[in-house]
Amino acid sequence: MTNLETALFRLIDNSATSPVILHAPHGGRFIPAEYLHSYVISPAELEAEKDAMTDHFTDELVGAITGASAVINGLSRFAVDVERFPDDTEEMNAVGMGVLYTHGSRRQEIRRVSASEKGPLMDYFADYSARFTELVDATLAGHGRAVIFDVHSYPQAELAYELHGGGYRAPLCVGSEPFHASVDLLAMVDGCFAHLDTHANAPFAGSYVPLKHYQSDARVSSVMLEIRRDVYMDEATVTVKPEGFQSLQDSLQRLVDQVSQG
């Protein structure tokens, strides 16, 4: 990894014993000091953007689960978004939110990335993707399958940047694509989160799969869990609701256990 890895990237490799990989890509808030000068908004405005768009406590949720592999990103999505497609196929480029965000939650300009900054930031993206791919390959080698649960959160109120808003914002939005998620796997997700009303692929759709395997290796399954934030936290104060968080942890652990035994 690059020098951006320090204290930012956590990989838990249980591929020898589990087919499950948990992913928390957007739970971090950290932006290295050497990149802060490229933001054209004030420090207070940048922190407000992080409050609006960080997937708060998802890193803690994933880190609390036992028995599965995990990839946990500590770098803010406002520095590098490790889940975007790195080319023109990324639809979020339309609102300035590709791999390197130039715009924020209200579609306002927030950053101007210089050529000298782009190289190391894109190196982080490439290295992160490579490490994740290696973990998937190790999991496939050991189990003949890999099941990714991509853990996110989203606010009660729609934000201006969203391309597919305007509809029902369920307590749990379940994102998937048919090639990488069977009907049985999706039913298992619904069963393990039975206390939450779910909605498929809206307002967010799909789920993370390394590009090496995307739409080409059906042994890799992936389901995105977009948790509405009021289920487990107070959005105004950015503080966790212990009972709601524990309920999510129990459900996610149950899901990991059932998939691992399957």
C-alpha positions in Angstrom: 0.0 0.0 0.0 1.0 3.7 -0.3 1.9 6.0 2.5 -1.9 6.9 2.8 -2.4 3.5 4.3 -1.1 4.4 7.7 -4.0 3.9 10.2 -6.5 4.1 7.4 -6.9 0.6 6.0 -7.8 -2.4 8.1 -8.0 -5.9 6.6 -9.2 -8.9 8.7 -8.3 -12.0 6.8 -10.4 -15.0 7.9 -10.5 -16.5 4.4 -9.2 -19.8 5.6 -12.3 -20.3 7.8 -15.1 -18.2 6.3 -16.5 -17.4 2.8 -17.9 -14.1 4.1 -16.3 -10.7 3.6 -17.7 -7.6 5.3 -17.0 -4.2 3.8 -17.2 -0.8 5.4 -15.9 1.7 2.8 -17.5 4.9 3.9 -17.2 5.0 7.7 -14.0 7.0 7.9 -13.7 10.8 8.2 -9.9 11.3 8.0 -8.4 13.4 5.2 -4.5 13.7 5.4 -3.4 17.2 6.1 -1.3 17.5 2.9 -4.6 17.3 0.9 -6.7 19.8 2.8 -5.5 22.8 0.8 -7.4 21.6 -2.3 -10.8 22.1 -0.6 -12.5 25.4 -1.5 -14.9 25.3 1.4 -14.1 26.2 5.0 -13.0 23.5 7.5 -16.4 23.9 9.2 -18.3 23.3 6.0 -16.1 20.2 5.2 -17.0 18.8 8.6 -20.7 19.4 7.9 -20.3 17.5 4.6 -18.7 14.6 6.5 -21.7 14.7 8.9 -24.1 14.5 6.0 -22.3 11.8 4.0 -20.1 9.6 6.2 -21.6 6.2 6.9 -21.3 6.8 10.6 -20.4 3.8 12.8 -20.5 1.3 10.0 -16.8 0.7 10.6 -17.5 -0.1 14.2 -20.4 -2.4 13.2 -18.3 -4.4 10.8 -15.4 -4.5 13.3 -17.7 -6.0 16.0 -18.6 -9.1 13.9 -16.7 -12.3 14.5 -16.0 -15.1 12.1 -15.9 -13.2 8.8 -13.2 -11.4 6.9 -13.5 -7.6 6.7 -12.2 -4.7 4.8 -12.6 -1.4 6.7 -11.6 1.9 5.2 -10.6 4.8 7.5 -10.1 7.4 4.8 -12.9 9.7 4.1 -14.9 9.3 0.9 -14.2 13.0 0.4 -10.6 12.2 -0.1 -11.0 9.0 -2.2 -14.2 7.0 -2.8 -12.9 3.4 -3.1 -16.3 2.1 -4.4 -16.6 4.1 -7.6 -15.8 2.9 -11.1 -12.5 4.6 -12.1 -13.7 5.5 -15.6 -16.5 7.1 -17.5 -19.0 4.3 -16.7 -19.4 5.8 -13.1 -22.7 7.5 -13.1 -21.8 9.7 -10.1 -19.3 11.5 -12.2 -22.3 13.5 -13.3 -22.5 15.2 -9.9 -18.8 15.5 -9.3 -18.7 12.4 -7.1 -16.5 9.9 -8.9 -13.4 8.5 -7.3 -12.2 12.0 -6.4 -15.1 14.2 -5.3 -15.1 17.7 -6.6 -18.7 18.5 -5.4 -20.6 17.8 -2.2 -24.0 16.8 -0.9 -25.8 19.9 -2.2 -24.0 19.6 -5.6 -21.8 22.5 -4.6 -18.1 22.7 -5.5 -15.9 21.6 -2.6 -12.5 20.8 -4.1 -10.1 21.3 -7.0 -7.8 18.4 -7.3 -4.3 19.2 -8.7 -2.4 16.8 -11.0 0.2 16.3 -8.3 -2.5 15.2 -5.8 -4.3 12.9 -8.2 -1.5 10.4 -8.6 -1.1 9.4 -4.9 -4.9 9.5 -4.3 -5.5 7.2 -7.3 -2.7 5.0 -6.1 -4.6 4.5 -2.9 -7.7 3.6 -4.8 -5.8 1.0 -6.9 -4.0 -0.5 -3.9 -7.2 -0.8 -1.9 -8.9 -2.5 -4.9 -5.9 -4.9 -5.3 -6.0 -5.8 -1.6 -9.7 -6.5 -1.7 -9.3 -8.5 -4.9 -6.6 -10.6 -3.3 -8.9 -11.3 -0.3 -11.7 -12.4 -2.7 -9.3 -14.7 -4.6 -8.1 -16.3 -1.3 -11.7 -16.8 -0.2 -12.6 -18.4 -3.5 -9.6 -20.7 -3.3 -10.6 -21.9 0.1 -14.4 -22.2 -0.2 -15.3 -22.1 -3.9 -17.4 -19.0 -3.2 -17.1 -15.5 -1.7 -20.0 -13.6 -0.2 -19.6 -9.9 0.3 -21.8 -7.8 2.5 -21.3 -4.1 1.7 -22.3 -2.1 4.7 -23.5 1.5 4.3 -25.9 4.0 5.9 -28.0 6.8 4.5 -30.0 9.7 6.0 -33.7 10.0 6.5 -33.9 13.1 4.3 -32.9 12.9 0.7 -29.8 14.8 -0.3 -29.5 16.9 -3.4 -26.7 14.8 -4.9 -28.8 11.6 -5.1 -29.5 10.5 -8.6 -32.4 8.1 -7.8 -34.2 9.8 -4.9 -37.8 10.7 -4.5 -39.1 7.3 -3.4 -39.5 5.3 -0.2 -36.6 5.5 2.2 -36.8 2.1 4.0 -35.1 1.3 7.3 -33.0 -1.1 5.2 -32.3 -0.6 1.5 -30.9 -3.9 0.1 -28.8 -3.4 -3.0 -27.9 -6.2 -5.4 -27.6 -7.3 -9.0 -29.0 -10.7 -10.2 -25.6 -11.9 -11.4 -24.1 -11.6 -8.0 -27.1 -12.3 -5.6 -29.3 -15.3 -5.6 -33.0 -15.3 -4.5 -32.0 -17.5 -1.6 -29.3 -15.2 -0.4 -31.6 -12.2 -0.6 -34.2 -14.1 1.4 -31.6 -14.9 4.0 -30.9 -11.2 4.3 -34.5 -10.4 4.8 -34.9 -13.1 7.4 -31.9 -12.0 9.4 -33.1 -8.4 9.4 -36.8 -9.3 9.9 -37.3 -6.4 12.4 -36.6 -3.9 9.6 -38.8 -3.1 6.7 -36.7 -3.5 3.5 -36.7 -2.1 0.0 -34.7 -3.4 -2.9 -32.3 -1.1 -4.9 -33.9 2.2 -4.0 -32.8 4.8 -3.4 -29.4 3.1 -3.9 -28.7 0.1 -6.0 -26.1 -2.6 -6.6 -23.3 -3.8 -4.4 -19.5 -3.7 -4.4 -17.7 -6.4 -6.4 -14.0 -6.1 -7.4 -13.6 -5.3 -11.1 -11.8 -8.6 -11.7 -14.9 -10.5 -10.8 -17.7 -8.1 -11.7 -20.3 -9.6 -14.0 -17.8 -12.4 -14.8 -17.5 -14.7 -11.8 -20.8 -15.9 -10.4 -19.0 -17.5 -7.5 -18.7 -14.0 -6.0 -22.0 -12.9 -4.4 -22.5 -9.4 -3.1 -25.3 -7.6 -1.3 -25.4 -4.0 -0.1 -26.9 -3.2 3.2 -27.9 0.5 3.3 -29.2 1.2 6.8 -31.3 4.3 7.4 -29.4 6.2 10.0 -32.2 6.8 12.5 -32.4 3.1 13.0 -29.2 3.2 15.0 -28.1 6.8 15.6 -29.2 10.4 16.2 -28.4 12.2 13.0 -28.5 15.7 14.6 -25.8 14.9 17.2 -24.0 12.1 15.3 -24.3 9.8 18.3 -25.2 6.1 18.4 -28.4 4.7 19.8 -27.0 1.7 21.7 -30.2 -0.5 21.5 -30.6 0.1 17.8 -26.9 -0.5 17.1 -26.9 -3.8 19.1 -29.9 -5.0 17.2 -28.1 -4.4 13.9 -25.0 -6.1 15.2 -27.0 -9.2 16.2 -28.7 -9.3 12.8 -25.5 -9.0 10.9 -23.8 -11.6 13.1 -26.7 -13.9 12.5 -26.4 -13.4 8.7 -22.7 -14.1 8.7 -23.2 -17.2 10.7 -26.0 -18.5 8.5 -24.0 -17.9 5.3 -20.9 -19.4 6.7 -22.8 -22.6 7.6 -24.5 -22.8 4.2 
